[in-house]
Amino acid sequence: WLCVKSMAKSSSLRIVGGLSSAETGDWPWQASLQYNNIHRCGATLISNTWLVSAAHCFRDTSLFQAWQFLKRSVKTIIIHEKYRYPEHDYDIALVQLSKRVEFTSSIHRVCLPEPSQTFPYNIYAVITGWGALTNDGPTPNALQEATVKLIDSNTCNRKEVYDGDITPRMLCAGYLEGGVDACQGDSGGPLVTPDSRLMWYLVGIVSWGDECAKPNKPGVYTRVTYFQIFLQSWLRFEAEPSSSSEANAVTAVFLAKQTLDYYPC
């Protein structure tokens, strides 16, 4: 399964200002990280055994034993060594599953870009997640999707936008007029865009912003191309078979469907 998605429906413009993804497998790399049976963060499947997410999702390591992701125990969580909460820089983490995920048409990986691969500004990309529909608002059961534009860092660093806070490891996406954005609970999830062959690439990881969908405050994402050496250095480690009796292992859980099911820890 080579980084393609269901063609049953193309994205149009919750997240904030988006649509429900009604079709199973529309976004086959999207994952839900859950704590105490409640969705907390998004993640993206990048191999049979690895997810990528945002480092700030794991800032409280005392909670690790209760994390879930599709009834898969988690073997390792790798937080980038330069990440320092509450700063936003280097906001990337890898989650290694102890049991392989076998790819199907509705569950498979996204493509990772090459370090030198460029994504032009002003092109459209898609964000997906189960985050809030408005700032500090209700969250949906159905996966939401929205279309945003990539915004160049010079624009995003203007005084009225983020006033110089955007580093080379960050990418802005959204609309300066506001209205469409990722929000609380979307953190760690994917920002993806297709190439001419309709292969979907992970451009960004939902990281931070000033509330949600405000004018001059687009979403800020971890720039994936910057971290290819970090990602590839860990992806070569594949999961080994594990005993089902790991009572206190970190656990993670996968969703083939686009609506959330809550599993007991």
C-alpha positions, 0 to 999 in steps of 0.5 A: 500500500503505497501512501494512497488514500481512498478516492471515494471522496476528495477533501473540501474545505471540524477540526475548525471549519472542516467536514466529517470524513464519512468514508472508512479508510479515507485517511488510512494513516490517521491514528488516535492516541487515547488516555483513560479511553479518551482521545488526547492526540493524533498520530500518523502511521509511517511504517508497520511499527512506527507512528509519528506524533508531537512531543508535547503530547507526551510531556507528562511521562508519568501518564505513559502507562495509560496511553492507548493506540488500537489495542497495540502495546507500545514498545518505545516512545522517542521524544526528540532530544532537543525538545523542551516543554513548554517551548514549541521547537523540535516538537516531534516524537516517535511511537514504536508498536510492539506488534506490527500493523499489517497494511490493508486498504483502510490502514496503511502508512503515509509517505515521508518526504525526502530531506530535499523535497520541497512543497511550494507555499500557497499549495493546498494541504489537508489536516485531519483529526478528532480535535475540538470544533471550536476553541475550547469547544466540543469534540466530534466522534467522527474524524474531521478534515479540512483544507488549508494553504501552506504559508511562507515563514516570512509571512508567518513571522510578521509582527501581526502574525507570530512576530518572529517565533517561527523557526526553520523547524516549523511550518505555517498552514491555514488562512490569514483571514482565519476560519479553518484550523487545527484545534485542541486534540488535533495535536500530533496529527498529520498535515498531508498533501498529494503529488502528481501521482496522488501519493500522499506525503506527510508535510507537517505534524500539528504542533501549536497556534494562538487558539484556533482559526483566529485571523492572522494566527494560522496553525503551526506544524512541525516541518517533517523534511527537517527531521528526516535523519531523526526519523530514519535513524529510528525507523530501521529498528523494527518491532519484535514479537512481544508477550501478550502478558505485558501488564504494565507496558505502555499501550497504543490503539489503531482506528480503521474506522473514522469514528472513535471507539473507546477501548478499556485500558 
